[in-house]
Amino acid sequence: MNATRHYLDYNASAPLRKEARAAMVAALDVCGNPSSIHAEGRAARALVEEARYKVAYLCGARHDGVVFTSGATEALATALRPAWSVNAAPVTFGALIIGATEHACVMQGHGFAPGKLRVAPVHRNGQIDRAALQALLSQTGPAVVAIQLANNETGILQDMPEIAALVHQAGGVLVCDGVQAAGRIDMDMAALGIDALALSAHKLGGPKGVGALVMLSSATLPEAWLRGGGQERRMRGGTENVAGIAGFGAAAGAAQAKADDMRPLRDAFEQALAQLVPEVAIFGAGAPRLPNTSAFAIPGLSAQTALMALDLQGIALSSGSACSSGKVAASHVLQAMQVPPTLASSALRASFGYGSTSADKDALLAALQKIAHRAGALAA
């Protein structure tokens, strides 16, 4: 195997930032429980609250709206339930509307009965069909609506202010999976119209196993999903993961300060790939996308074959979501975008990040050329 590794799978998990590592190591020496009132407890609490401010600043929210969780999956499971409180009054929403390209944790991890779930279709470019969404809202009445800001497989961005306007006009609340967008594009929850936002630390260079649910508006959740000792403003029981939260805060601060723009590297890759393989399909090329993500397919080249061959050449890529036990399966995202199954079976995703270089791009292009030739997908 090639001794030099080229990691281009940041959408699955970003390497730990040095700032996050340093913050976590320092936090491990703080022995106090954040709920204790003695000096050691106050020191732990200070680390948690500092991280809370940094995460809030990253997404344009108030610090007291940030609830730390074990990750975005837990955050979304907490938010996607019928019972809410709007303007301090209890409300039970009768339906959940989700986008057709949502992450599996939205599709499977909600608290609504199967008959209460509606799916809003997307156009071929991966963006929500807003007319169809509006029609669904007219049928269901006030609903909880879950729409990703950025898709994890294609990087396609949704027009969140327009979607939020439709949801709020119908009396609903908007829950957003912001995992892939955080640290990659500017985020302002108020401007976007998002009521609840789910974040995950390890996507932006923090540790795995920590995330946040960020609440912004007068619409809030009336009770905790994980009940316990009343931590996190009684919204998430259990002693806080101080080291993980400190690392999350440090990563959020670093992502906000540096604003690494991967667009030039991603665009250069796609331009070179199109010259190398003129028939290549770039999914979502005509829609707004994350600046770091390229989802593409070389017709005739199996994704499974390509991933194994790339790995042997020292290159880490993905075929889509990394949350399916490492398996290569049909993508519901591409199915929703009406991509033909034969082309979808060739789909690969390169996702660049703050440590990516032109050498990584060049290595990927050279490897793809070699693999495509060997598979007969590219003329000699």
C-alpha positions in Angstrom: 0.0 0.0 0.0 1.1 3.6 -0.7 2.8 4.9 2.4 1.6 8.5 1.7 -2.1 8.9 2.5 -4.4 11.6 0.9 -7.5 12.2 3.0 -10.4 13.6 1.0 -13.3 12.5 3.1 -13.9 15.6 5.3 -17.7 15.3 5.0 -17.5 11.9 6.8 -15.1 13.2 9.5 -12.5 16.0 9.6 -9.1 15.4 11.2 -8.9 16.7 14.7 -7.7 20.4 14.6 -4.6 21.2 16.7 -6.6 23.8 18.6 -9.2 21.2 19.5 -6.6 18.7 20.6 -4.9 21.3 22.9 -8.2 22.3 24.4 -9.2 18.7 25.1 -5.8 17.8 26.7 -6.1 20.8 29.0 -9.7 20.0 29.9 -8.7 16.4 30.9 -6.8 17.9 33.8 -9.9 19.7 35.2 -11.4 17.2 37.6 -14.5 19.0 38.7 -18.1 18.3 37.8 -19.6 21.3 36.0 -22.6 21.2 38.3 -20.5 21.5 41.4 -20.1 24.8 43.1 -16.6 24.4 44.4 -13.5 25.8 42.6 -12.9 22.6 40.6 -16.5 22.5 39.5 -16.5 26.2 38.5 -13.4 25.6 36.4 -15.1 22.8 34.5 -18.2 25.0 34.1 -16.1 27.8 32.7 -14.8 25.5 30.0 -18.3 24.4 29.0 -19.6 28.0 28.9 -16.7 29.2 26.9 -17.4 26.5 24.3 -21.1 27.4 24.4 -20.3 31.0 23.3 -18.0 29.9 20.5 -20.5 27.4 19.1 -23.2 30.1 19.3 -21.0 32.6 17.5 -20.3 30.1 14.7 -24.0 29.9 13.8 -25.2 33.4 14.8 -27.2 32.3 17.8 -27.4 33.3 21.5 -25.2 31.3 23.8 -28.2 30.3 26.0 -29.8 28.6 23.0 -27.0 26.0 22.7 -27.6 22.6 24.3 -24.7 20.2 24.1 -25.5 16.6 23.0 -23.6 13.5 22.0 -23.9 14.5 18.4 -26.2 15.7 15.7 -28.2 12.5 15.7 -29.2 13.0 19.3 -29.9 16.7 18.6 -32.3 15.9 15.8 -34.0 13.1 17.7 -34.6 15.6 20.5 -36.1 18.2 18.1 -38.1 16.0 15.8 -41.0 15.4 18.1 -44.6 16.7 18.1 -44.6 18.5 21.4 -43.2 22.1 21.4 -43.7 25.3 23.2 -44.4 28.4 21.0 -44.5 31.8 22.7 -44.6 29.9 26.1 -47.8 28.0 25.0 -47.8 24.2 24.5 -48.3 23.1 20.9 -48.6 19.6 19.5 -47.8 19.5 15.8 -49.7 17.0 13.8 -47.2 16.2 11.1 -43.5 16.0 10.3 -42.4 17.1 6.8 -38.9 16.2 5.7 -36.9 16.7 2.5 -36.4 13.6 0.3 -32.6 13.9 0.6 -32.3 14.2 4.4 -29.8 12.2 6.4 -30.9 8.8 7.7 -31.1 10.1 11.3 -33.9 12.5 10.2 -35.7 9.8 8.1 -35.5 7.2 10.9 -34.8 9.0 14.2 -37.9 11.2 14.6 -40.7 10.8 17.2 -43.7 11.0 14.8 -46.0 8.0 14.0 -45.4 6.7 10.4 -48.7 8.0 9.2 -47.7 11.5 10.3 -44.6 11.7 8.1 -44.6 13.5 4.8 -41.7 13.7 2.3 -41.1 16.9 0.2 -39.6 16.0 -3.2 -36.5 17.7 -4.7 -35.9 18.9 -8.2 -33.3 17.1 -10.3 -30.7 19.6 -9.0 -31.3 18.4 -5.5 -33.1 21.5 -4.2 -36.4 21.3 -2.4 -39.5 21.6 -4.7 -40.9 24.6 -2.8 -44.3 24.4 -4.5 -44.6 20.8 -3.4 -43.6 21.8 0.1 -46.2 24.5 0.2 -48.8 22.0 -1.0 -47.8 19.6 1.8 -48.1 22.4 4.4 -51.6 23.3 3.2 -52.6 19.7 3.7 -51.0 19.1 7.1 -51.5 22.5 8.7 -48.8 23.6 11.2 -46.0 21.1 11.1 -42.4 20.4 12.1 -40.3 20.7 9.0 -36.8 19.2 8.7 -34.6 20.4 5.9 -30.8 20.2 5.6 -28.9 23.3 5.0 -26.3 21.4 3.0 -26.6 17.8 1.8 -23.9 15.4 3.1 -23.5 13.5 -0.1 -23.7 16.2 -2.8 -23.0 19.4 -0.9 -26.1 21.0 -2.4 -27.4 24.0 -0.5 -31.0 24.7 0.2 -32.6 28.2 -0.1 -33.4 28.2 3.6 -34.9 31.7 3.9 -37.5 30.9 1.3 -38.2 27.6 2.9 -38.5 29.2 6.3 -40.9 31.7 5.0 -43.3 29.0 3.8 -43.0 27.0 7.0 -43.6 30.0 9.3 -46.5 31.3 7.2 -48.1 27.9 7.8 -47.5 28.2 11.5 -44.8 25.5 11.6 -41.3 25.3 12.9 -38.1 24.7 10.9 -35.5 22.2 12.2 -32.2 22.2 10.2 -29.4 19.7 10.0 -26.5 22.1 9.7 -23.8 19.5 10.2 -22.1 19.9 6.8 -22.5 23.7 6.5 -21.0 24.6 9.9 -17.5 26.0 9.4 -17.8 25.8 5.7 -20.2 28.6 4.9 -21.4 31.6 6.9 -24.3 30.8 9.1 -26.8 33.1 10.7 -29.8 31.3 12.2 -31.9 34.4 12.3 -31.2 35.4 8.7 -31.8 31.8 7.6 -35.1 31.5 9.5 -34.1 28.4 11.4 -35.8 27.6 14.7 -33.6 24.6 15.7 -30.2 23.7 14.3 -28.2 20.4 14.8 -24.4 20.5 14.8 -21.7 17.8 15.0 -18.2 18.6 16.3 -16.2 16.1 14.3 -17.3 17.5 10.9 -15.4 20.7 11.5 -12.3 19.3 13.2 -13.6 18.7 16.8 -13.8 15.3 18.5 -16.3 12.6 17.8 -19.2 12.0 20.1 -20.2 15.6 20.8 -22.6 18.0 19.1 -25.3 20.5 19.8 -28.9 21.5 19.4 -29.2 25.2 19.0 -32.5 26.9 19.6 -33.1 30.4 18.3 -36.7 31.6 18.3 -39.7 31.7 20.6 -40.4 28.1 19.5 -38.7 25.8 22.0 -38.9 22.2 23.3 -40.9 21.8 26.5 -39.0 18.9 28.0 -35.7 17.0 27.7 -35.4 13.9 25.6 -32.7 12.5 27.9 -33.9 13.2 31.5 -31.6 13.1 34.4 -30.0 15.7 36.7 -31.2 18.8 34.9 -28.0 19.6 33.1 -27.9 21.8 30.0 -30.8 24.0 31.3 -32.8 20.9 31.9 -32.7 20.0 28.2 -30.2 17.2 28.3 -29.6 15.1 31.4 -26.2 13.6 32.2 -22.9 15.1 33.3 -21.4 17.2 30.4 -18.5 15.7 28.4 -16.2 18.6 29.4 -13.2 17.6 27.3 -15.3 16.9 24.2 -17.2 20.1 24.6 -14.0 22.1 25.1 -12.7 20.5 21.9 -15.9 21.4 20.1 -15.6 25.0 21.1 -12.0 25.2 20.1 -12.8 23.7 16.7 -15.8 26.1 16.2 -13.5 29.0 17.0 -10.8 27.9 14.7 -13.3 27.3 11.8 -14.9 30.8 12.4 -11.5 32.5 12.5 -9.8 30.9 9.6 -12.7 30.4 7.2 -10.7 28.0 5.0 -12.1 28.3 1.4 -11.8 25.0 -0.5 -13.6 26.2 -3.5 -10.5 26.9 -5.7 -9.2 23.4 -4.9 -12.6 21.7 -5.6 -13.1 23.7 -8.8 -9.7 22.9 -10.1 -10.3 19.2 -9.4 -13.6 19.2 -11.3 -12.2 21.1 -14.2 -9.3 18.7 -14.5 -11.6 15.7 -14.1 -13.9 17.0 -16.9 -10.8 17.3 -19.2 -9.7 13.8 -18.3 -13.1 12.2 -18.5 -15.4 14.4 -20.6 -18.5 12.2 -19.8 -18.1 12.6 -16.1 -21.3 13.6 -14.2 -20.9 16.2 -11.5 -24.0 16.0 -9.3 -25.6 19.3 -8.4 -23.1 21.2 -10.6 -25.9 23.7 -11.6 -27.0 24.3 -8.0 -25.4 26.2 -5.1 -23.1 23.8 -3.3 -20.7 23.7 -0.4 -17.3 24.9 -1.6 -15.5 21.8 -0.5 -17.7 19.0 -1.9 -17.6 17.2 -5.3 -20.0 14.3 -5.9 -19.3 12.8 -9.3 -19.6 9.6 -11.3 -17.4 8.2 -14.1 -19.8 6.1 -16.2 -18.8 2.4 -16.2 -16.7 2.7 -13.1 -18.2 0.9 -10.1 -18.0 3.0 -6.9 -17.2 -0.1 -4.9 -14.3 -1.0 -7.2 -13.1 2.6 -7.3 -13.1 3.0 -3.5 -11.1 -0.1 -2.9 -8.6 0.7 -5.6 -8.2 4.3 -4.3 -7.7 3.1 -0.8 -4.9 0.8 -2.0 -3.3 3.8 -3.6 -3.4 5.8 -0.4 -6.5 7.9 -1.1 -9.5 8.1 1.2 -12.8 8.9 -0.6 -16.4 8.0 -0.1 -19.4 7.0 -2.1 -21.9 9.1 -0.1 -22.9 9.0 3.6 -20.4 7.3 5.9 -23.2 6.4 8.4 -24.2 3.1 6.8 -21.7 0.7 8.5 -19.2 1.4 5.7 -21.3 -0.3 3.1 -21.7 0.9 -0.5 -25.4 0.9 -1.2 -27.8 2.8 -3.5 -28.0 6.4 -2.6 -31.5 7.7 -1.7 -30.2 11.2 -2.3 -29.4 10.4 -6.0 -32.6 8.4 -6.3 -34.6 11.5 -5.2 -32.6 13.5 -7.8 -33.8 11.0 -10.4 -30.2 9.9 -11.3 -30.3 6.7 -13.3 -29.4 3.7 -11.1 -26.5 2.7 -13.4 -24.9 6.2 -13.0 -25.7 6.3 -9.3 -23.8 3.1 -8.8 -20.7 4.9 -9.9 -21.1 7.9 -7.6 -18.1 9.0 -5.6 -17.6 11.9 -3.2 -14.4 13.9 -2.7 -14.7 16.4 0.2 -11.8 18.7 0.8 -10.9 20.4 4.1 -8.5 22.7 6.0 -5.6 20.3 5.6 -6.2 19.5 1.9 -3.5 20.5 -0.7 -3.0 20.5 -4.4 -0.9 17.4 -4.0 -4.0 15.6 -2.7 -6.0 16.8 -5.7 -3.3 15.7 -8.1 -3.0 12.3 -6.5 -6.7 11.7 -6.8 -6.8 12.7 -10.4 -3.9 10.4 -11.3 -5.4 7.5 -9.4 -8.8 8.0 -11.0 -7.2 8.0 -14.5 -5.4 4.7 -13.7 -8.4 3.0 -12.2 -10.8 4.1 -15.0 -8.4 2.8 -17.6 -8.1 -0.5 -15.8 -11.8 -0.8 -15.5 -12.4 0.0 -19.2 -14.3 3.2 -18.3 -11.8 5.4 -20.1 -10.3 4.9 -23.5 -6.6 4.1 -23.5 
